[in-house]
Amino acid sequence: MTDTLTPPAASAPPRQSLPGRAWALVRNTWRGLTSMRTALVLLFLLALAAIPGALLPQRSLNAQKVDQYIADRPTLGPWMDRFELFDVFGSFWFTAIYVLLFISLVGCILPRCWDHYKALRTPPVAAPRNLGRLPHHFDETVDRDADTVIEQAREQLRGWRTEVRPGNRDGEMTISAEKGYLREFGNLVFHLSLVGLLVAIALGKLFGYEGNVIVIANGGPGFCTTSPAVFDSFRAGNVNDGTGMTPLCVKVKDFKADYLPTGQAEMFTSNIDYQAGEDLTTDTWRSTELRVNHPLRVAGDRVYLQGHGFAPTFTVTFPNGQTRTETIQWRPDDAQTFLSSGVLRIDPPGGMYATEEERRQNQIAIEGLFAPTAMFHGSLLTSSFPKMDDPAVAVDIYRGNTGLDTGRSQSLFALDPEMVKQGRLTKEARVNLRPGESTTLPNGTKVTFDGAEEFVNLQVSHDPAQQWVLVSALTMMAGLLVSLLVKRRRIWIRAYPADPGAGTVDQRRTVVEMGGLARSDQAGWGGEFDRLRARLLGAEK
C-alpha cells in the first residue's frame, strides 16, 4: 500500500501591523519626494506655475489693472481670482510647490554630501582583473622591474589620488589613481546654492516690503516712508506689519521722457533729492538721477522709477472771488498716446456758505479726459503723441455733493455714478479747454485749466536678503561651471615580471598594462589617456 504525501499548504505571509504599514507609507513617500527625479519635476512645475504671473496682471504690481481685467471678464475673472491667478507668487499652490521643492532638494542633497565625504576618505578602487575590457587600454613590455615602473608612475601622478597594492601574481604590483572629485563637489555646490537661493527669496518675502507712490514732479510735495499710509499701494511681508521701515524722504525735481518719432518710449529719466540716515537729522538733501532699471540704492532700500503720467491743474474761482487750485494725477488709459482720464474734487472755502449742508451742495467735481498732444475730431478729444506738446482737456463739470466728507472710499479717477443718478451731483457744463482757457458756471463759479505737470510712479522696495540672493546665484554659476568642465576619470597600472622563471636579465623585463575609464562621457578623454600613457610609460605620442 502506497501512502500519498500531501504537501503542506503554503503559509500566508504574516500580515503587517497598522503602525508598520503607516511607517512603510511614510518611508516610501519620503524616498519618492527626496529623489532627484521628483526634484526635477517640481522645478519644472515651479517654472510652469510662474507663467501666469508673467502673463496676467498682478495685484502686487497694479491692483487697478487687475480690477479692470476682472470687470472686462465678469464670468471668468472672478474664478481666476478665486484660484489666486492675480497673486501667483503669494498663492497657496505656488507656495506648496515652492516648499515641496525645498524639502525635496534638501532631502536629496544631504545624503549625497555624506556620500561624497565618504568617497573622499575612501582609497581608489582596486584594479579590475581584466584591464583589456576597459574603454581605453594599453600594454607594453619594458626593461625595468615592476617596483621601478610603479614608483615612476606614482611620481608622475601628482594631483591624482593614488593607492599602490600588491597583485595576485608573484612580483605583481598595481597602482590605482583617480581624479576629478571636484566635479561632484561643483554639482553639490550648485544644488546647495539653489537651496540657498530659495531660502533667500523666501526670507525676502517674509521680512521685506514694497510700496508704490505717485509723486508730482517739478517741485511736488514728495514723500517720507514714515508709515504705509504714505503709499498709494503697499505690500508688507508675511511677518512684517509695515512698521519699522527704513526712514527715507524723496522729492522729485523733474521728469524727462524720450520718445521715438513713432511715439514709442525710449528712456525715462528723473532727477530727485533724497534724505536717508543721518541726513534726516542734519536736513541734508542729496541729488541723484533715476532711470528705468537704474534704481537708487540707499539704506538697504531700492527706489525704482516705474512709470509716469500727467496731472492736470485746475483753478476754481468761486462767486465771492476766493480761489482753489489743485493738481492731481490722472490715469493713462492709452499707453501709446497717454490719453488720460480722471477726476478732481474741490471743496468751497470755509465760511463761504451759511450752513455745512449748503456748502456740501456747492462742491465742484471735474471729470474728463486729458490729451498731452491734442487732436480733435469735431468736439471729440484724443491724443496723437505721448509727449506734452499741445495739451488740452475735455471735461464735464459737476456741482453738488461730491462725497468728500462722507468717509466712504471713492475712486481716484472716476465719480460715483450713483451720486449722479440720484441727482446729488448736477452737470453744469461740458467743455474743451486748452491751458489758460476757462468756463463760467451758471452760479458764477469760474473753472480754469492751467496746464499740467508730469508725475512719476516710484516703488520703494526693501529686501533684507537681496545680497544673499546675489551670492547664491553667483555660487550656483560657479558650481555649474565646475561640474561641467571637470572630468571624473580613473586609471589603473599593473606591472608584473615578463617571465618570473627566467634569469636575472629577463627578470628586469616587465609587462605593464594600463587601463582608463571616464566616470562620465566626456569628449577628449581618449586624447588625455594617450598623453598620460606617454608620460607615465615613456612611450612616444
VEXKOL-207458 format. One record per residue (C-alpha): residue in three letters; chain; z, x, y. Coordinates in steps of 0.25 Angstrom, whole numbers, plus 5000, padded with zeros to 4 digits. Layout:
<pts>
["ALA" "A" [Z X Y]]
...
</pts>
This chain:
<pts>
["MET" "A" [5000 5000 5000]]
["THR" "A" [4996 5006 5013]]
["ASP" "A" [5004 5004 5025]]
["THR" "A" [4997 5001 5038]]
["LEU" "A" [5003 5008 5050]]
["THR" "A" [5003 5001 5063]]
["PRO" "A" [5002 5010 5075]]
["PRO" "A" [5014 5007 5085]]
["ALA" "A" [5010 4999 5097]]
["ALA" "A" [5007 5007 5109]]
["SER" "A" [5019 5006 5118]]
["ALA" "A" [5017 5001 5132]]
["PRO" "A" [5019 5011 5143]]
["PRO" "A" [5032 5010 5150]]
["ARG" "A" [5032 5000 5162]]
["GLN" "A" [5035 5007 5175]]
["SER" "A" [5046 5002 5183]]
["LEU" "A" [5044 4995 5196]]
["PRO" "A" [5050 5007 5204]]
["GLY" "A" [5041 5017 5196]]
["ARG" "A" [5029 5008 5199]]
["ALA" "A" [5033 5007 5214]]
["TRP" "A" [5035 5022 5215]]
["ALA" "A" [5021 5025 5208]]
["LEU" "A" [5014 5016 5218]]
["VAL" "A" [5021 5023 5230]]
["ARG" "A" [5017 5037 5224]]
["ASN" "A" [5003 5033 5221]]
["THR" "A" [5001 5027 5235]]
["TRP" "A" [5007 5039 5241]]
["ARG" "A" [4998 5048 5233]]
["GLY" "A" [4986 5040 5237]]
["LEU" "A" [4990 5039 5252]]
["THR" "A" [4992 5054 5253]]
["SER" "A" [4979 5058 5246]]
["MET" "A" [4968 5065 5255]]
["ARG" "A" [4958 5054 5251]]
["THR" "A" [4968 5044 5258]]
["ALA" "A" [4970 5052 5270]]
["LEU" "A" [4955 5054 5272]]
["VAL" "A" [4953 5038 5270]]
["LEU" "A" [4964 5036 5280]]
["LEU" "A" [4958 5046 5290]]
["PHE" "A" [4945 5038 5289]]
["LEU" "A" [4952 5025 5291]]
["LEU" "A" [4959 5030 5303]]
["ALA" "A" [4945 5035 5309]]
["LEU" "A" [4939 5021 5306]]
["ALA" "A" [4951 5014 5312]]
["ALA" "A" [4949 5021 5325]]
["ILE" "A" [4935 5016 5327]]
["PRO" "A" [4939 5002 5333]]
["GLY" "A" [4948 5010 5343]]
["ALA" "A" [4935 5017 5348]]
["LEU" "A" [4926 5004 5348]]
["LEU" "A" [4936 4993 5353]]
["PRO" "A" [4943 4993 5366]]
["GLN" "A" [4958 4997 5364]]
["ARG" "A" [4970 4991 5372]]
["SER" "A" [4976 5005 5374]]
["LEU" "A" [4963 5009 5382]]
["ASN" "A" [4959 4996 5388]]
["ALA" "A" [4966 4983 5386]]
["GLN" "A" [4957 4975 5395]]
["LYS" "A" [4945 4979 5387]]
["VAL" "A" [4952 4974 5374]]
["ASP" "A" [4955 4961 5381]]
["GLN" "A" [4941 4959 5385]]
["TYR" "A" [4936 4963 5371]]
["ILE" "A" [4945 4952 5365]]
["ALA" "A" [4941 4942 5375]]
["ASP" "A" [4926 4944 5372]]
["ARG" "A" [4928 4942 5357]]
["PRO" "A" [4938 4930 5356]]
["THR" "A" [4937 4929 5341]]
["LEU" "A" [4936 4944 5336]]
["GLY" "A" [4944 4950 5347]]
["PRO" "A" [4958 4944 5344]]
["TRP" "A" [4956 4948 5329]]
["MET" "A" [4953 4962 5333]]
["ASP" "A" [4965 4962 5342]]
["ARG" "A" [4974 4958 5330]]
["PHE" "A" [4969 4970 5322]]
["GLU" "A" [4972 4979 5334]]
["LEU" "A" [4958 4984 5335]]
["PHE" "A" [4961 4985 5350]]
["ASP" "A" [4973 4994 5348]]
["VAL" "A" [4967 5002 5336]]
["PHE" "A" [4975 5015 5337]]
["GLY" "A" [4988 5007 5338]]
["SER" "A" [4985 4997 5327]]
["PHE" "A" [4993 4995 5315]]
["TRP" "A" [4981 4998 5306]]
["PHE" "A" [4977 5011 5313]]
["THR" "A" [4992 5015 5313]]
["ALA" "A" [4993 5012 5298]]
["ILE" "A" [4980 5021 5295]]
["TYR" "A" [4986 5032 5304]]
["VAL" "A" [4999 5032 5297]]
["LEU" "A" [4993 5032 5283]]
["LEU" "A" [4984 5043 5287]]
["PHE" "A" [4996 5051 5292]]
["ILE" "A" [5004 5049 5279]]
["SER" "A" [4992 5052 5270]]
["LEU" "A" [4989 5065 5277]]
["VAL" "A" [5004 5069 5277]]
["GLY" "A" [5005 5066 5262]]
["CYS" "A" [4992 5073 5259]]
["ILE" "A" [4994 5086 5267]]
["LEU" "A" [5009 5089 5264]]
["PRO" "A" [5006 5091 5249]]
["ARG" "A" [4994 5099 5252]]
["CYS" "A" [5002 5108 5261]]
["TRP" "A" [5012 5110 5250]]
["ASP" "A" [5001 5113 5240]]
["HIS" "A" [4995 5123 5250]]
["TYR" "A" [5008 5130 5252]]
["LYS" "A" [5010 5132 5237]]
["ALA" "A" [4996 5137 5236]]
["LEU" "A" [4999 5148 5246]]
["ARG" "A" [5010 5152 5237]]
["THR" "A" [5002 5152 5224]]
["PRO" "A" [4995 5164 5220]]
["PRO" "A" [4979 5163 5218]]
["VAL" "A" [4976 5157 5204]]
["ALA" "A" [4973 5166 5193]]
["ALA" "A" [4958 5170 5190]]
["PRO" "A" [4951 5160 5181]]
["ARG" "A" [4947 5164 5167]]
["ASN" "A" [4932 5164 5169]]
["LEU" "A" [4928 5168 5183]]
["GLY" "A" [4914 5166 5180]]
["ARG" "A" [4915 5151 5181]]
["LEU" "A" [4919 5152 5196]]
["PRO" "A" [4908 5149 5206]]
["HIS" "A" [4908 5164 5211]]
["HIS" "A" [4909 5175 5200]]
["PHE" "A" [4906 5190 5199]]
["ASP" "A" [4910 5200 5188]]
["GLU" "A" [4907 5215 5188]]
["THR" "A" [4912 5228 5181]]
["VAL" "A" [4917 5239 5190]]
["ASP" "A" [4922 5253 5187]]
["ARG" "A" [4937 5250 5191]]
["ASP" "A" [4949 5246 5184]]
["ALA" "A" [4954 5231 5185]]
["ASP" "A" [4966 5235 5193]]
["THR" "A" [4958 5242 5204]]
["VAL" "A" [4948 5231 5205]]
["ILE" "A" [4959 5221 5207]]
["GLU" "A" [4966 5229 5217]]
["GLN" "A" [4954 5232 5225]]
["ALA" "A" [4950 5217 5225]]
["ARG" "A" [4964 5213 5229]]
["GLU" "A" [4964 5223 5241]]
["GLN" "A" [4950 5217 5246]]
["LEU" "A" [4956 5203 5245]]
["ARG" "A" [4965 5204 5257]]
["GLY" "A" [4967 5190 5263]]
["TRP" "A" [4966 5183 5249]]
["ARG" "A" [4978 5179 5241]]
["THR" "A" [4977 5187 5228]]
["GLU" "A" [4984 5187 5215]]
["VAL" "A" [4982 5198 5204]]
["ARG" "A" [4984 5194 5190]]
["PRO" "A" [4982 5201 5176]]
["GLY" "A" [4971 5195 5168]]
["ASN" "A" [4970 5191 5153]]
["ARG" "A" [4963 5204 5149]]
["ASP" "A" [4969 5218 5147]]
["GLY" "A" [4967 5224 5161]]
["GLU" "A" [4962 5212 5168]]
["MET" "A" [4967 5209 5182]]
["THR" "A" [4963 5197 5191]]
["ILE" "A" [4965 5194 5206]]
["SER" "A" [4965 5180 5212]]
["ALA" "A" [4962 5178 5226]]
["GLU" "A" [4962 5166 5235]]
["LYS" "A" [4959 5164 5250]]
["GLY" "A" [4957 5152 5259]]
["TYR" "A" [4971 5146 5259]]
["LEU" "A" [4968 5143 5274]]
["ARG" "A" [4958 5132 5270]]
["GLU" "A" [4969 5123 5264]]
["PHE" "A" [4978 5127 5276]]
["GLY" "A" [4968 5123 5286]]
["ASN" "A" [4966 5110 5278]]
["LEU" "A" [4981 5107 5279]]
["VAL" "A" [4982 5111 5294]]
["PHE" "A" [4970 5101 5296]]
["HIS" "A" [4977 5089 5289]]
["LEU" "A" [4991 5093 5295]]
["SER" "A" [4985 5093 5309]]
["LEU" "A" [4979 5080 5306]]
["VAL" "A" [4992 5074 5303]]
["GLY" "A" [4998 5081 5316]]
["LEU" "A" [4987 5074 5324]]
["LEU" "A" [4990 5061 5318]]
["VAL" "A" [5005 5063 5321]]
["ALA" "A" [5002 5068 5336]]
["ILE" "A" [4993 5056 5338]]
["ALA" "A" [5004 5046 5333]]
["LEU" "A" [5015 5053 5342]]
["GLY" "A" [5006 5052 5354]]
["LYS" "A" [5004 5037 5351]]
["LEU" "A" [5019 5035 5349]]
["PHE" "A" [5024 5043 5361]]
["GLY" "A" [5012 5042 5371]]
["TYR" "A" [5008 5032 5381]]
["GLU" "A" [4995 5029 5388]]
["GLY" "A" [4993 5021 5401]]
["ASN" "A" [4981 5017 5409]]
["VAL" "A" [4982 5014 5424]]
["ILE" "A" [4971 5011 5435]]
["VAL" "A" [4973 5019 5447]]
["ILE" "A" [4965 5017 5460]]
["ALA" "A" [4958 5029 5465]]
["ASN" "A" [4957 5035 5479]]
["GLY" "A" [4972 5034 5483]]
["GLY" "A" [4977 5023 5474]]
["PRO" "A" [4991 5022 5471]]
["GLY" "A" [4991 5030 5457]]
["PHE" "A" [5002 5028 5447]]
["CYS" "A" [5014 5035 5441]]
["THR" "A" [5018 5034 5426]]
["THR" "A" [5031 5028 5429]]
["SER" "A" [5030 5017 5419]]
["PRO" "A" [5020 5009 5410]]
["ALA" "A" [5019 4999 5421]]
["VAL" "A" [5010 5008 5430]]
["PHE" "A" [4999 5008 5420]]
["ASP" "A" [4989 4997 5418]]
["SER" "A" [4990 4999 5403]]
["PHE" "A" [5000 5007 5395]]
["ARG" "A" [5002 5010 5381]]
["ALA" "A" [5014 5017 5376]]
["GLY" "A" [5016 5024 5363]]
["ASN" "A" [5023 5017 5352]]
["VAL" "A" [5037 5023 5355]]
["ASN" "A" [5034 5025 5370]]
["ASP" "A" [5039 5013 5379]]
["GLY" "A" [5031 5019 5391]]
["THR" "A" [5044 5025 5397]]
["GLY" "A" [5045 5040 5399]]
["MET" "A" [5031 5042 5404]]
["THR" "A" [5027 5055 5410]]
["PRO" "A" [5028 5054 5425]]
["LEU" "A" [5015 5055 5431]]
["CYS" "A" [5008 5050 5444]]
["VAL" "A" [4994 5049 5447]]
["LYS" "A" [4985 5046 5459]]
["VAL" "A" [4970 5044 5459]]
["LYS" "A" [4963 5051 5471]]
["ASP" "A" [4949 5047 5468]]
["PHE" "A" [4939 5044 5457]]
["LYS" "A" [4925 5048 5455]]
["ALA" "A" [4915 5043 5445]]
["ASP" "A" [4902 5050 5442]]
["TYR" "A" [4890 5041 5437]]
["LEU" "A" [4876 5044 5431]]
["PRO" "A" [4865 5036 5438]]
["THR" "A" [4865 5026 5426]]
["GLY" "A" [4879 5023 5430]]
["GLN" "A" [4886 5030 5418]]
["ALA" "A" [4899 5037 5422]]
["GLU" "A" [4898 5052 5421]]
["MET" "A" [4912 5056 5425]]
["PHE" "A" [4925 5050 5431]]
["THR" "A" [4934 5059 5440]]
["SER" "A" [4947 5056 5447]]
["ASN" "A" [4956 5065 5456]]
["ILE" "A" [4970 5062 5454]]
["ASP" "A" [4984 5066 5459]]
["TYR" "A" [4996 5066 5449]]
["GLN" "A" [5010 5070 5448]]
["ALA" "A" [5018 5073 5436]]
["GLY" "A" [5031 5081 5432]]
["GLU" "A" [5037 5088 5444]]
["ASP" "A" [5026 5083 5453]]
["LEU" "A" [5033 5069 5453]]
["THR" "A" [5046 5075 5459]]
["THR" "A" [5038 5084 5469]]
["ASP" "A" [5028 5073 5473]]
["THR" "A" [5017 5083 5470]]
["TRP" "A" [5003 5078 5467]]
["ARG" "A" [4993 5086 5459]]
["SER" "A" [4978 5083 5458]]
["THR" "A" [4969 5083 5446]]
["GLU" "A" [4955 5077 5442]]
["LEU" "A" [4954 5067 5431]]
["ARG" "A" [4941 5065 5423]]
["VAL" "A" [4937 5058 5411]]
["ASN" "A" [4943 5065 5399]]
["HIS" "A" [4950 5075 5408]]
["PRO" "A" [4964 5069 5410]]
["LEU" "A" [4976 5074 5418]]
["ARG" "A" [4986 5080 5408]]
["VAL" "A" [4999 5081 5414]]
["ALA" "A" [5014 5080 5409]]
["GLY" "A" [5009 5076 5395]]
["ASP" "A" [5001 5065 5400]]
["ARG" "A" [4986 5063 5402]]
["VAL" "A" [4979 5055 5413]]
["TYR" "A" [4965 5051 5409]]
["LEU" "A" [4954 5045 5418]]
["GLN" "A" [4949 5033 5410]]
["GLY" "A" [4941 5025 5419]]
["HIS" "A" [4939 5019 5433]]
["GLY" "A" [4935 5007 5441]]
["PHE" "A" [4935 5001 5455]]
["ALA" "A" [4946 4994 5463]]
["PRO" "A" [4941 4985 5474]]
["THR" "A" [4949 4984 5487]]
["PHE" "A" [4950 4971 5494]]
["THR" "A" [4958 4967 5507]]
["VAL" "A" [4963 4953 5509]]
["THR" "A" [4965 4949 5523]]
["PHE" "A" [4974 4936 5524]]
["PRO" "A" [4973 4926 5535]]
["ASN" "A" [4985 4932 5542]]
["GLY" "A" [4978 4946 5543]]
["GLN" "A" [4986 4952 5532]]
["THR" "A" [4978 4960 5522]]
["ARG" "A" [4980 4965 5508]]
["THR" "A" [4971 4976 5502]]
["GLU" "A" [4971 4978 5487]]
["THR" "A" [4963 4988 5478]]
["ILE" "A" [4963 4984 5463]]
["GLN" "A" [4955 4989 5451]]
["TRP" "A" [4944 4980 5445]]
["ARG" "A" [4939 4981 5431]]
["PRO" "A" [4926 4987 5428]]
["ASP" "A" [4918 4977 5420]]
["ASP" "A" [4905 4985 5419]]
["ALA" "A" [4907 4999 5414]]
["GLN" "A" [4893 5003 5419]]
["THR" "A" [4893 4997 5433]]
["PHE" "A" [4908 4995 5435]]
["LEU" "A" [4907 4981 5440]]
["SER" "A" [4921 4977 5440]]
["SER" "A" [4930 4965 5441]]
["GLY" "A" [4944 4962 5445]]
["VAL" "A" [4953 4954 5454]]
["LEU" "A" [4962 4957 5466]]
["ARG" "A" [4974 4948 5469]]
["ILE" "A" [4980 4949 5483]]
["ASP" "A" [4993 4942 5487]]
["PRO" "A" [4995 4938 5502]]
["PRO" "A" [5005 4946 5511]]
["GLY" "A" [5019 4940 5510]]
["GLY" "A" [5023 4931 5522]]
["MET" "A" [5009 4926 5524]]
["TYR" "A" [5012 4912 5518]]
["ALA" "A" [5024 4903 5519]]
["THR" "A" [5027 4902 5504]]
["GLU" "A" [5024 4910 5492]]
["GLU" "A" [5017 4899 5485]]
["GLU" "A" [5007 4899 5497]]
["ARG" "A" [5006 4914 5497]]
["ARG" "A" [5002 4913 5482]]
["GLN" "A" [4991 4903 5485]]
["ASN" "A" [4984 4913 5494]]
["GLN" "A" [4983 4925 5485]]
["ILE" "A" [4969 4931 5485]]
["ALA" "A" [4962 4935 5472]]
["ILE" "A" [4949 4943 5472]]
["GLU" "A" [4941 4943 5459]]
["GLY" "A" [4927 4948 5456]]
["LEU" "A" [4918 4960 5454]]
["PHE" "A" [4917 4974 5460]]
["ALA" "A" [4904 4982 5459]]
["PRO" "A" [4904 4997 5463]]
["THR" "A" [4889 4996 5465]]
["ALA" "A" [4886 4982 5469]]
["MET" "A" [4873 4975 5465]]
["PHE" "A" [4872 4960 5468]]
["HIS" "A" [4863 4950 5460]]
["GLY" "A" [4863 4939 5471]]
["SER" "A" [4878 4937 5473]]
["LEU" "A" [4882 4943 5459]]
["LEU" "A" [4888 4957 5460]]
["THR" "A" [4886 4968 5449]]
["SER" "A" [4887 4983 5449]]
["SER" "A" [4875 4993 5448]]
["PHE" "A" [4883 5006 5447]]
["PRO" "A" [4897 5010 5444]]
["LYS" "A" [4899 5019 5456]]
["MET" "A" [4905 5012 5468]]
["ASP" "A" [4892 5014 5477]]
["ASP" "A" [4891 4999 5483]]
["PRO" "A" [4904 4991 5479]]
["ALA" "A" [4905 4976 5480]]
["VAL" "A" [4913 4965 5475]]
["ALA" "A" [4910 4950 5470]]
["VAL" "A" [4924 4943 5471]]
["ASP" "A" [4930 4929 5470]]
["ILE" "A" [4942 4928 5480]]
["TYR" "A" [4953 4918 5476]]
["ARG" "A" [4965 4913 5484]]
["GLY" "A" [4977 4907 5477]]
["ASN" "A" [4988 4911 5467]]
["THR" "A" [4983 4924 5460]]
["GLY" "A" [4996 4924 5452]]
["LEU" "A" [5000 4938 5457]]
["ASP" "A" [5015 4934 5457]]
["THR" "A" [5015 4925 5445]]
["GLY" "A" [5020 4936 5436]]
["ARG" "A" [5008 4933 5426]]
["SER" "A" [4999 4944 5421]]
["GLN" "A" [4985 4944 5427]]
["SER" "A" [4972 4951 5424]]
["LEU" "A" [4970 4962 5434]]
["PHE" "A" [4955 4960 5434]]
["ALA" "A" [4954 4944 5434]]
["LEU" "A" [4960 4932 5439]]
["ASP" "A" [4967 4922 5430]]
["PRO" "A" [4956 4911 5429]]
["GLU" "A" [4967 4901 5426]]
["MET" "A" [4972 4903 5440]]
["VAL" "A" [4958 4900 5446]]
["LYS" "A" [4956 4888 5437]]
["GLN" "A" [4970 4882 5441]]
["GLY" "A" [4966 4883 5456]]
["ARG" "A" [4977 4893 5459]]
["LEU" "A" [4966 4903 5463]]
["THR" "A" [4955 4898 5472]]
["LYS" "A" [4942 4905 5474]]
["GLU" "A" [4940 4907 5489]]
["ALA" "A" [4927 4916 5489]]
["ARG" "A" [4917 4923 5481]]
["VAL" "A" [4910 4935 5488]]
["ASN" "A" [4903 4948 5486]]
["LEU" "A" [4909 4959 5495]]
["ARG" "A" [4906 4974 5498]]
["PRO" "A" [4916 4983 5504]]
["GLY" "A" [4921 4979 5517]]
["GLU" "A" [4916 4964 5515]]
["SER" "A" [4925 4953 5515]]
["THR" "A" [4926 4938 5514]]
["THR" "A" [4936 4927 5520]]
["LEU" "A" [4942 4916 5512]]
["PRO" "A" [4944 4902 5518]]
["ASN" "A" [4958 4904 5521]]
["GLY" "A" [4955 4917 5530]]
["THR" "A" [4958 4927 5520]]
["LYS" "A" [4948 4939 5520]]
["VAL" "A" [4945 4947 5508]]
["THR" "A" [4938 4961 5510]]
["PHE" "A" [4932 4970 5499]]
["ASP" "A" [4936 4984 5504]]
["GLY" "A" [4929 4992 5493]]
["ALA" "A" [4934 4998 5480]]
["GLU" "A" [4942 5010 5475]]
["GLU" "A" [4940 5016 5461]]
["PHE" "A" [4951 5016 5451]]
["VAL" "A" [4953 5025 5439]]
["ASN" "A" [4960 5021 5425]]
["LEU" "A" [4970 5032 5421]]
["GLN" "A" [4976 5034 5408]]
["VAL" "A" [4989 5041 5406]]
["SER" "A" [4991 5046 5392]]
["HIS" "A" [5004 5052 5386]]
["ASP" "A" [5003 5058 5372]]
["PRO" "A" [5014 5068 5369]]
["ALA" "A" [5007 5072 5356]]
["GLN" "A" [4993 5076 5362]]
["GLN" "A" [4996 5091 5361]]
["TRP" "A" [4999 5089 5346]]
["VAL" "A" [4986 5081 5344]]
["LEU" "A" [4978 5093 5350]]
["VAL" "A" [4986 5103 5342]]
["SER" "A" [4983 5095 5329]]
["ALA" "A" [4969 5093 5332]]
["LEU" "A" [4967 5108 5334]]
["THR" "A" [4974 5111 5322]]
["MET" "A" [4966 5101 5314]]
["MET" "A" [4953 5108 5318]]
["ALA" "A" [4959 5122 5315]]
["GLY" "A" [4963 5117 5301]]
["LEU" "A" [4950 5111 5298]]
["LEU" "A" [4942 5123 5302]]
["VAL" "A" [4951 5132 5293]]
["SER" "A" [4949 5122 5282]]
["LEU" "A" [4934 5122 5284]]
["LEU" "A" [4932 5137 5286]]
["VAL" "A" [4942 5144 5276]]
["LYS" "A" [4937 5144 5261]]
["ARG" "A" [4947 5144 5250]]
["ARG" "A" [4942 5154 5239]]
["ARG" "A" [4947 5161 5227]]
["ILE" "A" [4942 5174 5219]]
["TRP" "A" [4947 5180 5207]]
["ILE" "A" [4944 5194 5202]]
["ARG" "A" [4946 5198 5187]]
["ALA" "A" [4946 5213 5183]]
["TYR" "A" [4947 5218 5169]]
["PRO" "A" [4942 5230 5161]]
["ALA" "A" [4928 5230 5157]]
["ASP" "A" [4931 5236 5143]]
["PRO" "A" [4946 5237 5140]]
["GLY" "A" [4944 5245 5127]]
["ALA" "A" [4935 5256 5133]]
["GLY" "A" [4938 5270 5139]]
["THR" "A" [4945 5273 5152]]
["VAL" "A" [4932 5274 5160]]
["ASP" "A" [4927 5260 5155]]
["GLN" "A" [4941 5254 5157]]
["ARG" "A" [4938 5256 5172]]
["ARG" "A" [4927 5247 5171]]
["THR" "A" [4932 5233 5175]]
["VAL" "A" [4926 5219 5175]]
["VAL" "A" [4928 5212 5188]]
["GLU" "A" [4926 5197 5189]]
["MET" "A" [4927 5189 5202]]
["GLY" "A" [4926 5174 5204]]
["GLY" "A" [4927 5166 5216]]
["LEU" "A" [4930 5151 5219]]
["ALA" "A" [4930 5144 5232]]
["ARG" "A" [4940 5133 5233]]
["SER" "A" [4930 5124 5241]]
["ASP" "A" [4915 5124 5242]]
["GLN" "A" [4912 5134 5254]]
["ALA" "A" [4899 5140 5258]]
["GLY" "A" [4899 5155 5258]]
["TRP" "A" [4910 5157 5247]]
["GLY" "A" [4899 5164 5238]]
["GLY" "A" [4896 5174 5248]]
["GLU" "A" [4911 5177 5251]]
["PHE" "A" [4913 5179 5236]]
["ASP" "A" [4901 5189 5235]]
["ARG" "A" [4907 5197 5247]]
["LEU" "A" [4921 5197 5240]]
["ARG" "A" [4915 5202 5227]]
["ALA" "A" [4908 5213 5235]]
["ARG" "A" [4921 5217 5242]]
["LEU" "A" [4930 5216 5230]]
["LEU" "A" [4922 5222 5219]]
["GLY" "A" [4914 5231 5227]]
["ALA" "A" [4901 5225 5223]]
["GLU" "A" [4888 5224 5232]]
["LYS" "A" [4886 5212 5240]]
</pts>
